[in-house]
Amino acid sequence: MRIPSHPRLDVDPGICGGRPRIAGTRLRVLDVLGQLAAGATVEDVLRDYPFIVADDVRACLAYAAEATDHPVVLAAE
């Protein structure tokens, strides 16, 4: 099932445990983000996964940005 706000990504309960992935692959958004967080460049990721394109990497970043957009509520001291 495509993620409506991120058409390059999809989820399928039977693939990758239902985790978001680049559509049509078994490459999880988490895998791409993990590489970037570890210091890899977009070019490094594309070299490691030649079946994706730069727009796929940007889609992973956009998904992560959207996923972290939530309010943080702190208890009163």
N, C-alpha and C positions, 0 to 999 in steps of 0.2 A: 504494500500500500504506500503510495507516494505521500510525502508529508506536504500538505497543501501550501504552506508558506515557504517550503524549500523543495522545489520540484526535482532537484538533482539528487535528493536523498529519499530513502524509503525505509520502511520497517516491515518485517515479516516474522511472526512468532516462530516459524520453523527455520529461520536462518539467523545465525549469530545471536541466538537467544532472544530475538526480538529487539535487539539494540539497533539504533539508527545506523545506517550504512550508506555508502555511495550506491545509488540505484544500479541494479544489475550486476553488482559485485558482492564479494564477501568482505570487503574492506570497511571496517567500522569507522564511524566518525571519531570515536575514541582513539583509534590507532593513529589517525592523521594528527589529531590534536596532541597526542603524546609525543610524537616525533617533533612537532613544532615547539612544544614546551621544552623539549630536551635540547633545543638549539638548532635543529635542522631548518634549512631554508625550504621555500616552496620548490625550488629546483631539486633539492635533495629528495624530497618526497616524490616528485614526479619521476626522478631517476629510479627510485626504489620500486615504484608502482607505475610502470609505463602504460598501463591500461586506463589511467585516469588523466584528466587535464587540469590546468590551473583553476578553472571555474569550479571544479569539484572541491578543491582545497578551500577556495573562498566560501563555498557553500557550507563546509564543515565549520569554518570560523564564524560565519553568520549564525548558524544553528547554535553554536556555543554562546555567542553573544546574547541571543534571544533567550536561551535557557537560563542565563544568569540574571536576567532582568526581572527581579522580584524584590518586594520590599523586605527590609531587614527590621525586625521589631526587637528592640532591646527592653529588658525589664527595667522598671524604675528602680533607682538605687535608694 
